[in-house]
Amino acid sequence: MKRKLMAITLIITILFSFTGCSSGTSKKISGTSGGNSIQVSHLKESDVKTNNFALELLKNSFNEDGNTIISPMSVLCALAMTANGAKGETLAQMEKVLGMSVDELNQSVYTYRNSLPSGDKCKMTLANSIWFTEHARFTVNEEFLKTNADYYGAEVFEAPFDQSTVKDINNWIRKNTHGMIDQMISEISPSAIMFLINALTFDGEWGRIYEDFQVREDKFTREDGKTRVIDYMNSEENYYLENEYGTGVMKHYYGGKTAFVALLPKEGMTVKEYLAAMNGPELYALFENVQNTPVITKIPKFEMEYELSMAEVLKQMGMTDAFDVEQADLTGLGISEAGNIFVSDVLHKAYITVDEKGTQAGASTVVVTADGASSVGDGPEPKQVILDRPFVYMILDLENQVPLFMGTYMQPEGNE
C-alpha cells in the first residue's frame, strides 16, 4: 500500500510518466521539471571561486609518479546536485569546499549549461542524471528531483539496482561522453540508494591546425632527469602568460571561446611546488593579464586516461561529514528505513587526446549514496614556452575564465 500511495503522489505532484531506458529495466521519469522560469544572474566572483575549487581539486588529485587529467566542472556538477539534498553541517562543508552556496551553484550551472559552445568545429556537451533504487525501503524526495531537473537538466531513473542497472548506467555514461568513458561501475552495493552522475565532453578543433612539417621529434625531460624522444607540435602563438612562478602559453580553439593553456613552472621548481604556490585568485589574475605578444612554443602530442576515487581527495579538502554514516545529513535526498543516508564514494574518470587537429576530452563523475544498511614581423621579440619538461595544462572557457579540464603532464605514456 505504501508503494502504491507513493507512486500516486509522484504522478499527481510532478506528472511522472515512465519510459524504458536503453536496456529495459530502469524506468525513466519524465516531466520532473516544473517548467518554471528560472531567473539567474551570473556572478563574476563565482568564476574566482570555481577557479579555486578547480585548483584545489587538482592539487589533491595530483600524481607525482604519472600524468593526471580531471574535470573540475564535472565533479562540481555532480557534487552540486548532491548538495541540493544536504542540510546542516554537511551542507556547510560542501558549500565551503565547492566555494559557493547551493543557490549560487544552481544558478551558475544553470547559466553555464545554457551557454555551451555548439559549433561543428568546437562543441561541448554536459549531461546529468539521477538514478534511485526502486526498493521499498527508500522514499525519494520529489522536490530534490525537481530542483535538479530544473537547474541541471537531470534525467531521472527509478531502477532495480541490479546488474541491469549497472549496464544502464554505463550505457548512459558511454552515450553522453561519446564513447570516451566506457565503464564507470561494475557492481552495485546492496546498501546503495542513489547515483548522481555528470558527463562532460569537449571536442575542439584548433583555430590554426598544425601542418605536417610542424610536427617534429625532440627530447622530453622528466623531473628525475630521464629523457625520452616524443612528437612535438611546433608553432608561434600570440598569447603569453607569466607570473613569479612560471610562464605559460594559450592556444585558441576554433571560434575563440575556449583555449588550451599550458603552464610551465620556472626552472628548478617542481610541478608539485608550482601547484602549492598557486591559488584561485592568482590563477584568475593570470588569465586576466594574458599578454598579446608572439610566443614560440612546442606542445607534446599526447593521449591519456585517468581515474580515481575522489572520496579521500574531498575529505582532505574539508568535506568529511557527507562520507560519515553517522554524521551525514542528506535527508533532502529522501529517507531510508534502513538507516542514515551518506556518500559512500565519488568516482571520477577523464580522458584527453591532444594532436595536430585539436583536442577531444571527456569526463564523468558518479556520486554514490548509500544508507546505513551497509609570423613575428617588426613586432616584439618572441617569448618562448617550450614544454619539454613537466607542466600543468587545462582546457579553459575564455568567456567565464573557468577550467573545464585540468591536468599535469609529467612524462610520456608507454614504454621508455
N, C-alpha and C positions, 0 to 999 in steps of 0.2 A: 504493500500500500504506500509506504514511504517513497519508493522509487516512482510509482505512478504519479503521486502528487507532485514530486519534484519535476518530472517531465512535463506535466501540465502547466506548472508555474513557469518553466522556462519558455514554453511555447507562447503563453499569454504575454509574458513580460518583454521578451526580446525577439519574438517571431522566429523561433528556431525552425529550420527546415533541414532535413537530413539528406545528404547526397553521398554516394560512395567515394571513398578515397581510392588511390591507384590500385591497391591490391584487395580492396573489398571490405575488410572487417572494420576499419576505422570509419567513424561517421563524421563527415564534415558538417559543422554547424554554420549555416549561413544566416545572414540577417542579424548578426551580432551587433553591428554598428547601429546606433540610434539615429544616424543620419543628421545629427545636429551640426550646425555651422560652428566651426571652431575658430575663435579669434586668437591669433598669436602675434607676438611682436618679437623679432629676432634681437636678442640682447648681445651687444658686442662683447661684453665681458665674458659671456659664455664661451666664446672662442678661446680665450686665455685659459679658462677653467678646463676646457676639453683638451687643450694642449698639455696642461699639467697632468691630467689623468693619463693621457697617451704616453707621456714621457715616463711617468712613474711605473706604468704597466710594463713598458719596455725594460726599464731598469731592473725590475723584479723578475722578468722573464728571460733576461739575458743569459746566454750560454757561452761561457768563455772558451769552451772547447769545440765549438761548432757554430754554424750560422743560425740566425734567428729570423723569423718572419711572423708577425702578428698583425691583427687588425683591431686597433683600439675602438674603431667605430662599431664593429661587430660585437665586441664584448660589451661596450656601453649600451647598445640597443637591447641585448638580452638581459642585462642586469637592470636596466631602467624599467623594462616590462615587469620584472620580478619585484622591483621596488614599489610598484603600484599595489602590491599585496602585503607590504611590510608596514609595521607600526612600531611606535615607541623607540627604544634604543636601537633596535635592529634597523629601522628606517633611518635614524640619525646617523648611524655608522655608514650605511650605504650612500646616503647623500654626501657625507664628508669625503668618502673615497671617490665618488663619481664627480664631485666638485660642484654640484648643483642640487637644488631642491627637486623633489619629484615633479612638481608642477613645471619648473624650468626645463627639466629633462623631457617631459611630454611635449612641451611647446617646441623645444629645439629640434627634437627628432621629427616631429610632425612637419615643421618648416623644411627641414633638410630633405626628407624623403619626397617632398613635393617639388624639389628644385634640382633633381639629379640630372646630369648630362645624359642625353639620349640619342646623340647623333650616330651615324653609321661608323664613323672613324674614332669616336670616343664616347663610351657609354658606361653607365653604372646601373646596377640593379641592387635593390635592397628589399628583402622579404623577411617577414616574421611569422611565426606560428606558435600556437599553444596546443599541447596535447595533454588531456587529463583522463585519468582512469575511469572506466565505467563501473568499477567495483562499488558495491553498495555502501562501503564504509566511508566514502568520500563524497562530500557535497560541495560543489564548486560555487564560488561567489559570482553571481551573474554580473554585478556591477564591475568587478575586476575584469571579466572578459570584455565587457562593453568598452571600458576605458582603453584597453589595449587594442581593440579593434578600431576605435575612433582615431587614436593618435598614432598607432604603429601599423595600422592596416593588417593586424594579425589575423591569420586564418586560424580557426578553432576546430579541433577534432576531439571527439569522445571516442576512446579506444579500449580494447580489452587488455592492453599491456602484456601481450604475449609475443611470440616470435613474428606473428603477422604485423604487429605494431612496430617491431624492430625494422622489418622490411619497409613498412610505410614511411617511417621517419627517415631512414637512409635514402629512400627514393625521393622524398621531398627535398632533402638537402642536395642530393645529386642534381635534381632538376633545377633548383634555384641557384646553384653555383655552376651551371652549365657543364657539369661533369668534372669540374676541377677538384671538388671534395667528394670522394667516393663513399666512404663509410665512416660514420662517427660513433655508432654504438653497435655492440654485438649481442647484448642481452639487456633485459630489464629486471631490476631487483624487485622482489615481492613487495618491498616497502615503498617503491616509487609511486608517486601520485600525480606528478605533473612534469612535463618537459616544456621549457620556454626556449625557443630556437630562433636565431638570426642567421641569415645567409646573405652574404655581400659579394658582389663581383665588380671587377673593373676591367675594361678592355679598351686600351687606348693606343692609337697609332701616333708615332712621333709627329710633331709639327714638321720636322725635316727628317725623313727616313735616311738611314745610313746607306751609302753605296758600298759595293763590294770592296773597293780599294781602301775604304776607311776602316775595314776590319783587319787588324794585324796582331800577330803574336808578340807577347812581351812577358817579362817576369812579374810575378806577384809575390811579395814578401810577407810572410806571416809574422805575428808578434814574437814567435820564438826564433825568428831568423831564417827559418827554412823557406826555400823559394820553389816556385813551380811556374812553368810557362803556360799561359792561357790566352784566349782570344779577347782582345780589347776593341771597343768601338771608339774611334778617334774622331774628334770634331772640335770646332770652335763655337762656343755658345756665347750668349750675351748677358747672362745673369750670374752674378758672383755674390757669395755671402762670406762674411768674415766677422769673427769676434775674438776675444782674447784666448779662446780655447782651440781655435782652428779655422779652417776655411771650408767653403762649400760651393757647389755649382747646382744650378737649376736648369733643367731641360724640359720645355713645354711639350705637352701632348697636343694633338690636333684640336683646334678651337680655342686654345689658350686658357681654358678654365681649370685645368689640372696640370701638374708637373711632377717630374721625378726630381727629387732633391737628394744629393749625396753630401754628407758632412764628414770631412777628413780631420781627425784630431791633429794638433800641432805635433811636430817631431818630438819624440820622447814621451808622448802621452798615450796611454793605452785607451782602448775604446771604453773599458770599464771606468777609468778615471774621467774620461770625457763625459760620459753619461752622468756620473756622480756630480760633476761640476755644473751641469745644465739644469734649469728648471723651466716651468711653463712660461712665465713672463719673458725669460731670456730667449726661449725658442720663438715665441711670438715676435719679440723685438728683432730677432734675426731675419724673420720673414718680412717684417715691415720695412727693414732697412736694406733690402736687396739692392745691389748696385748694378746698374745697366752699363756694363762695360765688357769688352771682349775677354773671354776666358778660354784658354786651351785646356781641353780635358780628354781623358780616355776612361771609359766606363767598361768594366768587365761584362761580358755576356754571361748570364747565369740563370739557373733554374733551381728552385729549392722548395721543399715542403717541410713544415714544422708542426708538431702537435704536442700539446701538453695539457695537464690538468691545471686550471687556474686557481684551484682551491687554496693552496698554500701561498700563492702569489697575493691573492686578495686578502688573506688573513694577515700577511706581513704589511699590507697597506692599511690595515685597520678595520677590515670588515670581518669581525670574528663571530659576533652573535648569530648571524644568519646561518652559520655552519654548526652551531651548537644545538643539539637536540633539546636541551633543557632551556636555553636562553632565547632561542629564535622566536620572534613574533611575526609570523607570516599568516596571521589569521585572516588577512584581507584576501588571500587566495581562495579560501574556503575552510571547511572544518573536516577533520577526520576522527572517526570513532576510535581509531587505533592508537592515537597519540598525537603529540605536537608535530607540526609541520616545520621542516628545516631544509636548508640547501645541502644536499649530500655531495654534489660535485658541480664544477663548472668546466666543461670540456671545450677546448679550442683547437682548431686546425686551420692552417693557412697555406696557400700555395702561391708562388710567383714565378714568372719567366720574363726575362728582360733580354731582348735581341734587337737585330737591326731594324725591324719594323715597328716595335713598340713594346708594350707591356700588357700581360694578362695576369690578373691576380684574383684569387677567390678565398673566402674565409667563411667559417661557420662557428658559432658559439652555441653551446647547449647547456642551459641551466637545469640541473636535475633536482627536483624537490622530492623529499620522502617524508613519511610520517614516523612516529616513534616506534612503530612496529619493527622496525628494523632499517769672312774676309775682313782684316784689320784696317786697310786703307790708311788715312792720315790720322786715325784716332789714337787713343792712348795705348801704351804698351800693354799687351795682353797679360792678364793674370794667368796662373796655371793651377789646376786642381787635378793632379794625376792620381787616380785611385788604384795605386799599385801596392797598397798595404791596407790593413783592416779599416773599415769605415762604417758609418751609420747611414741608412738611407730611408726614404719614405716616398709614398705617393701622396701628394699634397693637393687638397682642394684650395685653389687660389682665391676663390671668392670669399670663403669663410676662414681661410688660413688654418684648416683643420687637417691633421694627418689621417688618411683613410687606412693606410698600411704603413707599418714601421718595421725596420729590421736592422740587423748587423751582418755585414759580410766579413767573416773572419778568415776564411780560407776557401779555396776552390773545392767543389764537391768531387767525389770519386777518388780513385787511387792516386798515390803520389807519383 
